[in-house]
Amino acid sequence: MNSVSAEPMEIVVLVIWAAIFLYLAFKFIQAICLVPTQSAYVVERLGKYKCTLEAGFHVLLPFIDRVAFIQDLKEETIDVPPQECFSMDEVNVEVDGVIYIQITDPLKASYGITDYRFAAMQLAQTTTRSVIGTLELDRTFEERDIISAKVVEVLDKAGEAWGVRVHRYEIKNITPPLTVKNAMELQVTAERERRAILAKSLGDKASRINRSEGQMTEMINISEGEKQRQINSAEGKAEEIIAIAKATGESIRRIAQSIEQPGGEEALSMQLTEQYLDKLKGLNQKDRKVILPINLLDFNQWVDTLGITKK
């Protein structure tokens, strides 16, 4: 009977030693740390901070050292849930955003604050409310960069103690109440119509100016052309008169020379007589008015008046 009762005791002892062995093996295996890239392990020895393990292979002391915190050093995004904010003109708007944050000091991120993500989110909300409270509703839509810059500035100052750095903060939506939204849509529509009317009037004004300038240019060109035509015509007439005068003078000079020649006076008298008789042939034409001297047939008197002595 003693041998039979001893066998279960031995089995229990073996199980206990096996459990102890497995536990020790687990602890020794757990003491081996493989830290991945862009990660940091904060190690405590007997409850006190010992060191921060960077990427690579590390071995800890079993039962003495332990990894208390595992920090991710990559940049991460934190959604800021929607919140109600009042603008300076007492309009309630709903604002949400996103924070881009990164751990720069794993030690401060582990021991400087309980939860830096929650703290950054709360600080971003309070800062957003305070900044929007200093702006009118219209400016909140136009100056998102100012709101984001102010939130980043406040978070960056607080992040120095938390071991984190806030790269940027972006506002995703600014949602006004439905009544205000409808009023803003009506305002935008009215503004677009005003701009359309203004653009149309400016276009009509420019069109009228262009047409008037075109007509003015056309009239100037026509007047300049008419002026040049008249000048050319006057110059042509002047040259014609000069040419006729020169030809007349030349003919008179030649007639005078001919008269001085022997028989010149008789030839001139005969030519004048012929021209006189030719002119008398047209007196019988209808509707012709002629002014004649008293003695129409006294041709010799006419010739004597011209100073031509008929031989």
C-alpha positions in Angstrom: 0.0 0.0 0.0 2.8 2.4 0.7 4.2 1.8 -2.8 0.9 2.5 -4.3 0.4 5.8 -2.5 3.9 6.9 -3.2 3.4 6.8 -6.9 0.8 9.7 -7.1 3.1 11.8 -4.8 5.9 11.3 -7.2 3.7 12.3 -10.1 2.7 15.5 -8.3 6.3 16.4 -7.6 7.2 15.8 -11.2 4.4 18.0 -12.3 5.5 20.8 -9.9 9.1 20.6 -11.1 8.0 20.6 -14.7 5.9 23.7 -14.0 8.8 25.4 -12.3 11.1 24.5 -15.2 8.6 25.8 -17.8 8.2 29.0 -15.8 11.9 29.5 -15.5 12.3 28.8 -19.2 9.6 31.3 -20.0 11.3 33.9 -17.9 14.6 33.3 -19.5 13.0 33.5 -22.9 11.2 36.6 -21.9 14.5 38.2 -20.8 15.5 38.2 -24.5 14.2 41.4 -26.2 14.1 42.0 -29.9 13.2 45.7 -30.3 11.8 46.5 -33.8 12.7 49.6 -35.8 11.0 52.8 -34.7 10.1 51.4 -31.3 11.5 51.9 -27.8 11.2 49.7 -24.8 11.3 51.3 -21.3 12.9 48.9 -18.8 12.4 48.9 -15.1 14.7 47.1 -12.6 12.9 46.2 -9.4 10.2 48.8 -10.1 12.7 51.7 -10.9 13.5 53.0 -14.3 16.7 51.3 -15.7 17.1 52.2 -19.4 15.4 52.6 -22.7 16.1 49.9 -25.3 16.4 51.0 -28.9 16.0 48.8 -32.0 18.0 45.6 -31.9 18.8 42.6 -29.7 18.9 43.0 -25.9 19.0 40.6 -22.9 17.5 41.4 -19.6 18.0 40.0 -16.1 15.2 37.5 -15.4 13.0 38.3 -12.4 14.7 41.7 -12.0 14.3 43.6 -15.2 11.0 44.0 -17.0 9.7 46.0 -20.0 7.3 48.5 -18.4 6.3 50.5 -21.5 6.5 49.9 -25.2 6.5 53.2 -27.2 5.9 53.5 -30.9 8.2 56.2 -32.4 6.4 56.6 -35.7 4.1 59.6 -36.4 0.5 58.8 -35.7 -2.8 60.5 -36.1 -5.3 61.2 -33.4 -8.9 62.0 -34.3 -10.4 64.9 -32.3 -14.1 64.2 -31.9 -16.7 66.8 -32.9 -17.4 69.5 -30.3 -19.6 72.5 -30.0 -18.0 76.0 -30.1 -19.4 79.5 -29.9 -18.0 82.1 -32.2 -17.7 85.8 -31.3 -21.0 86.6 -32.8 -22.8 83.9 -30.6 -23.2 81.3 -33.3 -22.9 77.6 -32.2 -20.8 75.6 -34.6 -19.6 72.0 -34.5 -15.8 71.4 -35.1 -13.7 68.3 -35.4 -10.1 67.7 -36.5 -7.1 65.5 -36.5 -3.7 65.7 -34.8 -0.4 64.5 -36.2 1.8 63.6 -33.3 5.1 61.8 -32.7 7.0 60.6 -29.6 10.4 62.2 -29.3 11.3 61.1 -25.7 10.0 57.7 -24.7 10.9 58.3 -21.0 8.8 61.4 -20.7 6.0 59.8 -22.7 6.0 56.9 -20.2 6.4 58.8 -17.0 5.5 62.4 -17.8 1.8 61.8 -18.4 -0.7 59.0 -18.0 -2.1 59.1 -21.6 -0.5 61.7 -23.9 -3.1 60.8 -26.7 -6.1 61.7 -24.5 -4.3 64.7 -23.1 -3.4 66.1 -26.6 -7.0 65.5 -27.8 -8.5 67.4 -24.8 -6.0 70.2 -25.1 -6.8 70.5 -28.8 -10.5 70.8 -28.1 -10.1 73.4 -25.4 -7.7 75.5 -27.6 -10.0 75.3 -30.6 -12.9 76.5 -28.5 -11.0 79.5 -27.2 -9.7 80.5 -30.6 -13.0 80.2 -32.3 -14.5 82.3 -29.5 -12.3 85.2 -30.7 -13.5 85.0 -34.4 -16.7 85.8 -36.1 -18.5 83.0 -38.0 -17.4 84.1 -41.4 -13.8 84.3 -40.4 -13.8 80.8 -38.9 -14.2 79.4 -42.4 -11.5 81.7 -43.9 -8.9 81.4 -41.1 -8.6 77.7 -40.5 -4.8 78.1 -40.7 -4.8 80.5 -37.8 -6.8 78.1 -35.7 -4.6 75.2 -36.6 -1.4 77.2 -35.9 -2.6 78.3 -32.5 -3.5 74.7 -31.5 -0.2 73.4 -32.7 1.6 76.1 -30.7 -0.2 75.2 -27.5 0.2 71.5 -28.0 3.9 71.8 -28.8 4.5 73.7 -25.5 2.7 71.0 -23.5 4.4 68.3 -25.6 7.8 69.3 -24.3 6.9 67.9 -20.9 5.1 64.9 -22.4 8.0 63.9 -24.6 5.9 64.3 -27.8 6.0 66.7 -30.7 2.8 67.9 -32.5 3.6 68.3 -36.2 0.3 69.8 -37.3 -3.4 70.0 -36.5 -6.0 70.1 -39.3 -9.6 71.0 -38.9 -11.8 68.6 -40.8 -15.2 70.2 -40.6 -16.8 73.3 -39.3 -20.6 72.7 -39.3 -22.9 75.6 -38.4 -26.6 75.1 -37.5 -29.0 74.4 -40.3 -30.7 77.8 -40.1 -27.3 79.5 -40.3 -26.2 77.2 -43.1 -29.3 78.1 -45.1 -28.8 81.8 -44.6 -25.2 81.4 -45.6 -26.2 79.6 -48.8 -28.7 82.4 -49.6 -25.9 84.9 -49.0 -23.5 83.0 -51.2 -26.2 82.8 -54.0 -26.9 86.5 -53.7 -23.2 87.3 -53.9 -22.8 85.1 -57.0 -25.7 86.8 -58.7 -24.2 90.2 -57.8 -20.9 89.2 -59.2 -22.6 87.9 -62.4 -24.5 91.1 -62.8 -21.3 93.2 -62.2 -19.3 91.1 -64.6 -22.1 91.4 -67.2 -22.2 95.2 -66.8 -18.4 95.5 -67.0 -18.4 93.3 -70.1 -21.2 95.5 -71.7 -19.3 98.6 -70.7 -16.1 97.3 -72.2 -18.0 96.2 -75.4 -19.5 99.7 -75.8 -16.1 101.3 -75.2 -14.5 99.1 -77.8 -17.3 99.8 -80.3 -17.1 103.6 -79.7 -13.3 103.5 -80.0 -13.6 101.4 -83.2 -16.1 103.9 -84.7 -13.9 106.8 -83.6 -10.9 105.2 -85.2 -12.9 104.5 -88.4 -14.1 108.2 -88.6 -10.5 109.4 -88.0 -9.2 107.1 -90.7 -12.0 108.3 -93.1 -11.4 112.0 -92.3 -7.6 111.5 -92.7 -8.2 109.7 -96.0 -10.6 112.5 -97.2 -8.1 115.1 -96.1 -5.3 113.4 -98.0 -7.5 113.0 -101.0 -8.4 116.7 -101.0 -4.7 117.6 -100.5 -3.7 115.3 -103.4 -6.6 116.8 -105.5 -5.6 120.4 -104.7 -1.9 119.6 -105.4 -3.0 118.0 -108.7 -5.1 121.0 -109.6 -2.3 123.4 -108.7 0.1 121.5 -110.9 -2.5 121.5 -113.6 -3.0 125.3 -113.3 0.7 125.8 -113.3 1.1 123.6 -116.4 -1.7 125.4 -118.2 -0.3 128.8 -117.2 3.1 127.8 -118.5 1.6 126.5 -121.7 -0.5 129.6 -122.1 2.5 131.8 -121.5 4.5 129.8 -123.9 1.7 130.1 -126.6 1.4 133.8 -126.0 5.1 134.2 -126.3 5.1 132.3 -129.6 2.1 134.3 -130.9 4.0 137.5 -130.0 7.0 136.2 -131.9 4.8 135.3 -134.8 3.2 138.7 -134.9 6.6 140.3 -135.1 7.4 138.3 -138.2 6.4 139.7 -141.6 2.7 139.0 -142.3 2.1 138.1 -138.6 -0.6 140.7 -138.0 -2.6 139.7 -141.1 -2.5 136.1 -140.1 -3.7 136.9 -136.5 -6.5 139.1 -137.9 -7.6 136.3 -140.2 -7.6 133.7 -137.4 -9.7 136.0 -135.2 -12.1 136.6 -138.0 -12.6 132.9 -138.4 -13.1 132.3 -134.7 -15.6 135.2 -134.6 -17.6 133.8 -137.5 -17.6 130.3 -135.9 -19.1 131.7 -132.7 -21.8 133.4 -134.7 -23.0 130.1 -136.1 -24.4 129.1 -132.7 -26.7 132.0 -132.2 -29.7 130.2 -133.7 -29.6 127.4 -131.1 -32.7 127.1 -128.8 -32.6 128.4 -125.2 -29.3 130.1 -125.7 -28.8 133.6 -124.3 -26.1 135.7 -125.8 -25.0 139.3 -124.9 -23.8 141.1 -128.1 -22.3 144.5 -128.7 -24.4 147.2 -130.4 -22.8 146.9 -133.7 -22.5 143.2 -134.2 -21.3 143.4 -137.8 -18.6 145.9 -137.1 -15.8 143.4 -136.8 -13.1 145.9 -137.7 -14.0 147.9 -134.6 -13.4 144.8 -132.5 -10.1 144.1 -134.1 -9.1 147.8 -133.6 -10.1 147.5 -129.9 -7.6 144.6 -129.5 -4.9 146.9 -131.0 -4.5 144.8 -134.2 -4.2 147.0 -137.3 -5.8 145.3 -140.2 -3.8 146.0 -143.4 
